[in-house]
Structures are given as structure tokens and as C-alpha cells.
Amino acid sequence: MDILIVEDARDQRMILSVVLKKQGHRVFEASDGYEALNVLESHPNIRIVISDWMMPNMDGIELCEAIRKSHIGYYVYFMLLTGKSDRQAMVEGINRGADDFINKPVDFDELSARLNAGIRIIELKAALENKIETIEKDLESAAQTQARLLAEPAKIQHVDFNWYFKPSRFLGGDMFGYQALDGETLSFYQLDVAGHGIPSALFSFSLNNILREDGGGALVKESFNEPPFYRVKTPNEVLVNLNEQFQAKPEAMLYFTIAYGIINSRTGSVTISQAGHPSPLWLKSNSRTVEIVSSGGVPIGMMPGMTYDNVTIQLQPGDRLFLYSDGVTECENNSGEMFGEARLESLLQDSFDESIKAMINRVEENIIRWTGADVFEDDVTYLILEWQP
């Protein structure tokens, strides 16, 4: 192990150095805190510092604090040499970053034992860091898989779809999708699984699959043996079936909110049902107004036997629907104030002359400006569709 001894008394420094070298360690020396920082910068393999408390220029505690505040990228185990044996001195040292103490005069058997304990901690930390690195690589791979599950921006049967998706971590519990169910009917949805991270993401993967016609199929369409051989299920039927299928267990509590709708691409008629999800916003191109489309509903999986309402609206050419997760409106600024529905509606009100892509960028820029960061506390997702017959 590479060890740095920081001691202003040359004879004490030499004695410690000899003892540690005999124990098989590689030893570096410094006479004060400033010199020690230079040695650490030049020798990044040093993992243990044994420092005297009382030194000129920069003492041991100041050196410890300087190391803790630095950005060296690895942990340095810090041991203080001190003649102070009172409890208050020990509390102060630990509070200011020290890992261990060795009283003067040094008992070399005790020093050896404490060093072995420190080395075990360093090795354990290194092993944990390696495991974390492996987990992060696996999460990155899973995030790429999640990204591949997201539908590409597309125009399907006179309906343009585009979206924004940014998980709060590697993986998100938000999901959305859209697809053609027949020659004139498209389905679309946006959902938000409670919680964050791997369990929520895996659940959203599963939901994405069963909501696809080529995945679950029976959830969104009912088949018959006679013409017309199928019936597209209404949105509230889909939500009732989902609620029956996914009753959350108390220990898991993986419930989710969802807005699910179908649109007739020929007529522009849209029917939407919600289960605890933020209400979609209807951007009316002729009147240049934003209207809330609300049907309420309890999140899926929270309570059995729930029913859900449908709301039907008639789009005009150029009208848009804006579906979003609560991560959009619940973004907080530095004062703890949420972005809010009213601010989002006002923002969309000013974007009628913009393309869908420009609208997406406008919302993102405003959220980032509001939060002061491009990493959010919650998943931020919004889906936009525009009817252009």
C-alpha cells in the first residue's frame, strides 16, 4: 500500500517510514500540509495518509479538510497522529474528516493493526466501486433498450406524433406509444409508473408491450369469427381491463397513471380516458386557445373494481393534443416553486405558430431555465400529436 507520512519532526518521520517500509508498504514523506498536497497530486496511488495534528503552515486537520474538499476522484484514508487523548479532540477530528487516530508516542503494533483495518476498508470500497461501475454499465445498457422501445416520431394516417423523454436517472418509469389499429383508427397513450429506477422501468417495459397490438392485442382489440372480425375497444374499457390485471400488492405498490386515447385519422374524432394522469391539453388552431381535456379517474392498480369515463372531442385541421407526465409541471425552481399547469398552458399558448419540434424544444428550454439544471428530480415526458387531414 502507498502511504504518505506527514510530520514536521524529521526524526519521527524517519522512524515511521522505516517501520512501514519493513511492513512492505511504499512510503512517501512530507513535512507539512502544503507539501503533502503536492505529493498527493504527484502520486495518485497513495491511499493512506498518516499525519501529525500539530504542524506549522497547515496542520493535520486543515490538511484532512483540504483532501476531503478536493476532487481527486478516489478516497484517501486519513489517520491523525496526536498527543490529544480527550474525547472532544477525537470528536472534532472525526467531524472534520479523519478516519482514525493514533496517540503519541506511537505503539507500532497498534499502528500495524489500525493500518490493516484501514486497508480492509479501502479494499472493500474499491470492490464496491467496481460493482457499482458494473451496475451502471448494465443500467446504461437497459436505458438504451428503453430508448429503443420508444416509438420514432412519425406521421401515421394524417396524424403527426412527436415527443420528449428524459428520465430522472438512467431508467424512467414514464412510457408512451402510438400505433395504427386499423385503416383509420390510431391509439396513443402516455403512462407514469409510481417511483423511479429499475422496478418502475421494468414495469413500464411490460406495460408498453401489452398495450401494443402485436404484444397484448386482446387488450386493445376484441376479435370475432365473423365480419368485421374485430372491434377496437374504447379507452375506458382498456383502462378497466388494465386495472383488473394490475392490482398492486402492498409490498410493491407499482401502480401507474395513464391517459389512453384513440383517434379516427379520417374524421379527427378523439376519445380519451384517464386514470390519475395529468389532463391532456387541446391546442385549438382556429381560436388559438388551450383547453383542458379531463376525465379524472383513479390510478391503475390502486383499487379493484374501478370504472373510467370517456371524453370525446372533435379536432379541427391543425389542432394538437399535448399529453404530459407530472414531472413537467412539478419541476421546482431554486425557491421550491413548481412549474405548474398554468405556466405550461401559457407556454403552449405562445407556440401556435411553431412546428411540433419547435414546441418540444420551447418546453424543454423553459423547464431547464426554471429548474436551473438539465437533470430533473422526476421523469419528464410529453407526447404531442397533430391532426392534418
N, C-alpha and C positions, 0 to 999 in steps of 0.2 A: 504494500500500500504506500502511495506517495503522501508524505506527511510534511507539513510546514510548521516549524518551531519559531515562535515569535517571542523573543526575550531580550530585554536590553542589557542584562548581565551576561557578559560574554562567557564566563566560566560555567554558569548554569546552562546556557545554551549548548555549550560543547558537551557537557555531561549527558544531557538529554539526547543529543544527537548520537553519541556513541552507543548509549543503551538501545536506542531504537534501531540503529543500524545492525546491532548484534541480533536483534529480533527479526531481521530480514526485511525491514522497511527501507524505502528510499527517502532520504531526509533532505529538506531544504531549510534554510535559515533566514531570519530577518530580525533586525534589531528594534524595529518599531512598526506601528500600524501602516504608515505610508509605504515603507519598504515592502511590507507583507503584501499589500495590494498589487504592487508591481510584480512581485514574484508569482502571485496567483495568476496575473494576466499573462505572464510568460510561460507558465507551466500549468496548462488546463487539466492535467491528470491528477492534480492534488485534490484529495477528497477529505482530508482531515487537517484541521488547524489546531495546534496546541499553543495557546497564547497566554502570556502573563497579563494580569489585570492592570497593574500599575506600571505604566511606561510613559516616557516623555513624548511630546508631539501628538501622538494618537494612542490612547490607551486601549486595552483589550476589549472593553465594552464598545467603544467607538468603532474599533475595527470590526467587531461582530455585526454591529448595525450597518456598517458600510457594505459588508458582504451580503447581508440579507436584502439590502435595497438595490444591489447591483443586478444586472441582467446577464449573468454568466451562463445561464442555461442548465445548470446542474446544482445538486445540493452539496454544500460543504458542511461536514460535521464539525462543530466548534466546541472545543474544550478550554475552559478557563483555569489557569494556574493562579491560585490566590492564597494569601495568608489569612483572608477573612473567613471565619468559620461560623459567623452568626447567620441566623435564619433569614434576616432581612436582606443580607447581601446575596444569598442564594436566590431568593425570590426576584430581586432586581435583575440579576444576571439572566435568569430564565425568561423573564418578561421581555428582556431586550434582545433575546435571540440565541442565548447559549444553550447547548445541548447537555453539557456535563461539566462537573467541577473536579479539580484535583487540588487538594490542600498542600501547601508548602510546610515543611520540606517534603519532597515527593517520595512516596513509597513506590519503588519501581515494580513490585509485584502488583500493587493496586493499579498502577498506570497500565501495565500489560493487560490486566483484566478489563479495565474500562475501555481500552483500545479495541479489544476483541469484541466487546459489546457494541461499540461504535461501528466496527467493520461489519458486524452482522446486520445492523440497521441499514448501512449503505448498500450492502448486497441485496437485502430484501427490497429496498427502494428501487434498485436497478432492475430487479426481476419484475416488480410491479410495473415499472415504466415500460419494459419490453412487452408485458401482457397488454398494457393499455395501448401501446403502438399497434399491436396485432388487432386488438378490438377496433381501433379507429380505422385501420385498413379495411376490416370487414364491414364497418359501418359505411365507409366511402363506397365500397362495392354495392352494398344494399341501397345506398342513395342513388347510385347510377341505375340500379334496377328499378327503383321507384320512378325515376325520371323517364325511363323507357316506357313505363306503364301509362304515362300521361299522353292523352291524345294530342296529335300535332294540330296546330292552328290550321283550320280548313274551311272551305266553303262547301256545304252539303245541301243540295236541293234548295238553292236560293237563300240559305242561311249561313252567314259568316260566324265562325267561332274563333275566339282567341282568349288568352288567359295570362295570369301572372301567378307564380307559385314560388314561395320562399319559406322553407321550413325553419323553425327557430333553432334546430340542431341539424345533425346530419340527415335525420329522417323526420318526416312530419306525419301528423295524424289527419291532415286535410287530404281530400281527394276529389276529383271531378271527372266528368266524362260526357261524351255525346256520341250518338250513333243513329243511323237510319234503321227504323224498324220495318218500314215497307217503302213503297214508291212515293209516299207523300207525308209520312209521319216520322218525325225525329224525336228521340228522347234526350234529355240532358239532366244533369244533376250536379250538385255540389254537397259534400258532406264533411263533417268535422268530428273526428273521434275524440272523446274526452281524454285529456292527458297529453303527454308528449313522449317522444322517444320510440324505442323498439316495439313495445307492446301495441301502442296506438298505430304505428306504421304497419305492422303485420296485419292488424285488424282491418285497416283501410285497404291493404292489398287484397284481402279476401272479399271485402265489400265491392271493390272495383270489379272483381271477376264475376261475382254473381249478378251484378247489375248489367253486365254485357249480355247481349242476345246470344253470342256464341259461347258464353260462360254458363250463366244460370238459365237463361232462356225462358223457362217457365215462370220466372218472377215477373217478367215484363210483358209476356205474351201468353195467351191461352190458346192451345191447339185443339182443332176439331177434325173429325174424319170426313166432313162434308164441306163443300164450298161455303164461305171463302177460306176454310181450313184454319183460320186463326182469328183472334181478337186481341187488339192492343189493350192492355189493362190500363185503367185510369190511374193517375198518380196516387190518389188516396188508397186505392187497392194495393198498389205496390208498397206503400208505407205500412199498411195494416199487416201485410204478409211479412215484411221485414221485422216488424215489432214482435210478431208471433215467433219468428225464427231466432231472434237475438235478444232474449230476455237476459239481462246482465246478472251474473252471480255476484252476491255481496262482496266476495273476496276479490273480484276482478273489477267490477264497476266499469266495464268497457261499453258504455252507452255512446250514442252519437246523435248529432243533429244532422238534418238533411233537408234540402229543398230539391224536389224532383218534379220535372215537368215534361210535357210533350208539346210539340208544335206541328201544326199542319203547314208544311212548306208551301202549299199551293194557296191557302187562304190567309195565312198569318194568324190563325186562331191558336192561342196558347192556354193550356190548363196546367196549373201548378198546385202542388200540395207541400206543406211544410211540417216538419217535426222539430220544433225548438230552434230552428235555424233563423239567422237574420233574414228579414223580409227582402226579397229581390226588389230592385228599383227599375221602374219602367221609364225609359227616356223617350218622350214623345217628340218626334222630329217636327211635326207641324206646329204644335203650340210651344215647343221648346221648353217643356216643363218636365219635372221629375216627379213620378208618382210611386208611392209605396204599394207593393202588391203583397198583401198579408193574409195568411190563413191560420196562423198560430200553430198549436199542436205541441204535444209533449215529446221530448227526445226519444228516439228509438231505443228500446231496451230497458227503460226505467220502470214502466208499469205495464202489466199484461192487459189485454182486452181493450186497448185504446182505439178510438176511431179518429179519422183525419178528414178535413174538409178540402174540397177543390175550389180554386178560384180560376175563372176563365176570363181572359182579356183578348181584345182584338187588336193586333199590331197593324200599324199602317206602314207602307214602304219607308224604310229608313229608320224605323223605330228600333230601339235596342233594349235588351234586358241585361241588368248588371247584378250578378249573384256574387256574394262575398262571404267570407268567414268572419267571425267576431274578432279575429286577430287584426283586422283592418281598423275597425272603429275603437278597439280597446288599446291601441298603441298609446303609450303615455309619453309626455314630454318631461323635461327635467323637473317640472313642478308637480308631476304626478297627475296632470290633467289628461283625460282621454281625448283621442282624436274626434270621436263621436259621430253619430249619424248625420247630424245637421251639417257638419263641416264637409262630410263626404258628399252629401246631396248638393251643396253649394259648389263643390269642386266639379262634379259632373255637369251641373247646370252651365258651367263655363266652357264645356268641351264639345258642344254640339257640332261645331264646325271642324272638329278634328277626326282623323281616322281612328279606328279602334286601337291600332298600335300606339298612336299618339296619346290616346286617352289612358291606355295602360301605363305609359311612361309618366304621364302627368300625375296619376295617382301615386305611383311609386316615389317620384321625386318629392311630392308633398309629405308623404309619410316619413321618408328619410329626413326631410327638413324638420318635421315635427318632433321626431324622436332624437335627432342628432346622431343617429347611427344607422348603418345598413344591416345590422343584425338585430332581430326583433325578439321580444320576450315570448311571443306566441307565433304559430304558423300564420303567415299572411298569404291569402289566396283570393283571387277573384276571377270570375268567368264572365265573359261578355259575348252575347250573341246579337246579331243584327239581321233583320229580315229585309231582303232586297229582291222582290219577285221580278 
